[in-house]
Amino acid sequence: MNVKKVDKRQKPKLSMEHTEMRIEAIWDQDGYVEKARFEGGVLSGAEGERLTFDDVRFKDVLFAGGDFTSVEFVDVVFDTCDFSNANFQHATFHRCEIVHSKLTGTDFANAQISHTLLKECDGRYSNFSFTGMKEVEFSECHLADADFYECTFKGVRFQKCKIDNINFSETELKGFDLSDSTYERIEVTLPKLAGCIVSKEQALGFARVLGLSVKEE
């Protein structure tokens, strides 16, 4: 009997009303932006400042190519945003949702991501190496060629994602469910694969990687 896992992910705590702001106004907030809504515009980077966004909505905002090292996002929703090739190393995402957004080549290395949903995002070639993740869900995301090298997973879920050629090397996958995601080839560290949940077809693929000859019925 299959036991359905309880979803412990906390959703963003958002105010009923937000102040409409232009992107340029961020630099007038002394590094702390709260209860704001941004629609459209380009945020090119944190300009060396330590920024915190708390209770904020971004829609159609372009972050592409910007430097957001160590920026903190708490209770933030990103809708149809473009993060392509942006740098979010050492950034913090807590109780966030990133939906219908482009993450192609985005660098999240050494970030801390908790209670966060990524839904219907294009994350091809994204880098999550050394990232700590707790209660994070990737739903219907395209993650081909993404890098999850030596991540720390706790309550991380992939739901119907495309993960061909993804790299999970040195990442502990015990209890991690890949069964409804699709791929032809992925990189794993075999001793850390024990306890990973896969479909029958995926299990046959791993058997071949181990050098086993699978006898067809």
C-alpha positions in Angstrom: 0.0 0.0 0.0 1.4 3.4 -1.0 1.4 6.0 1.8 0.9 9.6 0.6 3.5 11.9 2.0 2.3 14.9 3.9 3.1 18.2 2.3 4.7 20.3 5.0 5.6 23.2 2.8 4.4 26.5 4.2 2.9 28.9 1.7 3.9 32.6 1.5 2.3 34.8 4.1 1.1 37.8 2.0 -0.8 40.9 3.0 -4.2 41.6 1.4 -2.9 44.8 0.0 0.5 45.8 -1.4 1.9 49.2 -2.4 2.5 49.5 -6.1 6.1 50.5 -6.7 8.4 51.1 -9.6 11.6 49.0 -9.7 13.7 52.1 -9.3 12.1 52.8 -5.9 13.9 49.8 -4.4 17.0 51.8 -3.8 15.1 54.3 -1.7 14.1 51.6 0.9 17.4 51.4 2.9 17.8 47.7 1.9 14.5 46.5 3.2 11.5 46.2 0.9 8.1 45.1 2.3 4.5 44.9 1.4 5.2 46.0 -2.2 4.1 44.9 -5.7 6.3 45.3 -8.8 4.9 44.8 -12.3 7.3 45.0 -15.2 10.7 46.6 -15.3 14.3 45.5 -15.0 16.1 44.8 -11.8 19.7 44.6 -12.9 21.2 43.6 -9.5 21.7 44.4 -5.9 24.6 46.8 -6.7 26.7 45.4 -3.8 23.9 46.0 -1.2 22.4 43.4 1.1 18.7 43.5 0.2 15.8 41.9 1.9 12.4 41.5 0.3 9.5 40.7 2.7 5.9 40.2 1.7 6.4 41.2 -1.9 5.0 40.3 -5.3 6.9 40.4 -8.6 5.2 40.0 -11.9 6.8 40.2 -15.4 10.0 41.5 -13.8 13.4 40.9 -15.6 16.2 39.8 -13.3 18.2 38.3 -16.1 22.0 38.6 -15.9 21.8 40.5 -12.6 23.9 39.9 -9.5 21.8 39.1 -6.4 24.4 37.5 -4.2 23.2 37.0 -0.6 19.8 38.8 -1.2 17.0 37.5 1.0 13.5 36.8 -0.2 10.8 36.0 2.5 7.1 35.6 1.7 7.7 36.5 -2.0 5.8 35.5 -5.1 7.4 35.7 -8.6 5.0 35.3 -11.5 6.2 35.1 -15.1 9.7 36.6 -14.3 12.9 36.1 -16.1 16.0 35.0 -14.0 18.1 33.8 -17.0 21.8 33.7 -16.1 21.3 35.8 -12.9 23.5 35.2 -9.9 21.7 34.2 -6.7 24.6 32.6 -5.0 24.3 32.5 -1.2 20.8 34.0 -1.5 17.9 33.0 0.8 14.4 32.0 -0.4 11.9 31.3 2.4 8.1 30.7 1.9 8.4 31.7 -1.8 6.6 30.8 -5.0 8.2 31.0 -8.4 5.7 30.2 -11.2 5.7 30.4 -15.0 9.2 31.8 -14.9 12.5 31.4 -16.8 15.5 30.2 -14.8 17.7 29.2 -17.7 21.3 29.2 -16.6 20.5 30.8 -13.2 23.1 30.3 -10.5 21.7 29.3 -7.1 24.9 27.8 -5.8 25.2 27.8 -2.0 21.7 29.3 -1.6 19.3 28.3 1.2 15.8 27.5 -0.2 13.0 26.5 2.2 9.2 26.1 1.9 9.3 27.1 -1.7 7.4 26.1 -4.8 8.8 26.3 -8.3 6.0 25.5 -10.8 6.0 25.4 -14.6 9.5 27.0 -14.8 12.2 26.6 -17.4 15.3 25.8 -15.4 17.5 24.2 -18.0 21.2 24.6 -17.2 20.5 26.1 -13.8 23.0 25.6 -11.0 21.9 24.5 -7.5 25.2 23.1 -6.4 25.8 22.9 -2.6 22.3 24.4 -2.0 20.4 23.5 1.1 16.7 22.7 0.4 14.0 22.0 2.9 10.3 21.5 1.9 10.9 22.5 -1.7 8.7 21.4 -4.6 9.5 21.4 -8.3 6.3 20.9 -10.2 6.2 20.5 -14.0 9.6 22.2 -14.4 12.0 21.7 -17.3 15.3 20.9 -15.5 17.4 19.3 -18.2 21.1 19.7 -17.7 20.6 21.3 -14.3 23.2 20.8 -11.6 22.3 19.6 -8.1 25.8 18.6 -7.1 26.2 17.9 -3.4 22.9 19.4 -2.3 21.2 18.8 1.0 17.6 17.7 0.6 14.9 17.5 3.2 11.3 17.2 2.0 12.2 18.0 -1.6 9.8 16.8 -4.2 9.9 16.6 -8.0 6.4 16.4 -9.6 6.3 15.6 -13.4 9.5 17.3 -14.2 11.8 16.9 -17.2 15.2 16.0 -15.8 17.3 14.6 -18.6 21.0 14.8 -18.0 20.5 16.3 -14.5 23.4 16.0 -12.1 22.7 14.7 -8.6 26.3 13.6 -7.9 27.2 13.5 -4.2 23.6 14.3 -3.2 21.8 12.0 -0.8 18.7 10.7 -2.6 17.2 8.4 0.1 13.4 8.9 0.1 13.6 11.1 -3.0 10.9 10.3 -5.5 11.8 10.4 -9.2 9.0 8.0 -10.3 6.8 10.5 -12.3 9.7 12.6 -13.7 11.1 11.8 -17.2 14.7 11.4 -18.3 16.9 9.2 -20.4 20.1 9.8 -18.4 21.0 11.3 -15.1 24.2 11.6 -13.0 24.1 10.1 -9.5 26.6 8.8 -6.9 25.6 5.1 -6.5 26.1 4.8 -2.8 23.8 7.8 -2.3 21.1 6.4 -4.5 19.9 3.8 -2.0 16.3 4.4 -0.9 15.5 6.6 -3.9 12.0 6.0 -5.3 11.9 5.2 -9.0 9.5 3.7 -11.5 9.9 0.1 -12.9 11.3 1.5 -16.1 13.7 3.7 -14.3 14.9 0.8 -12.1 15.8 -1.1 -15.3 17.8 1.8 -16.5 19.8 2.0 -13.2 20.3 -1.8 -13.4 22.0 -1.4 -16.7 24.2 1.4 -15.3 25.3 -1.1 -12.7 26.3 -3.5 -15.4 23.4 -5.9 -14.9 21.9 -7.7 -17.9 18.1 -7.4 -17.6 16.2 -10.4 -18.9 13.0 -9.5 -20.7 10.0 -11.7 -19.9 
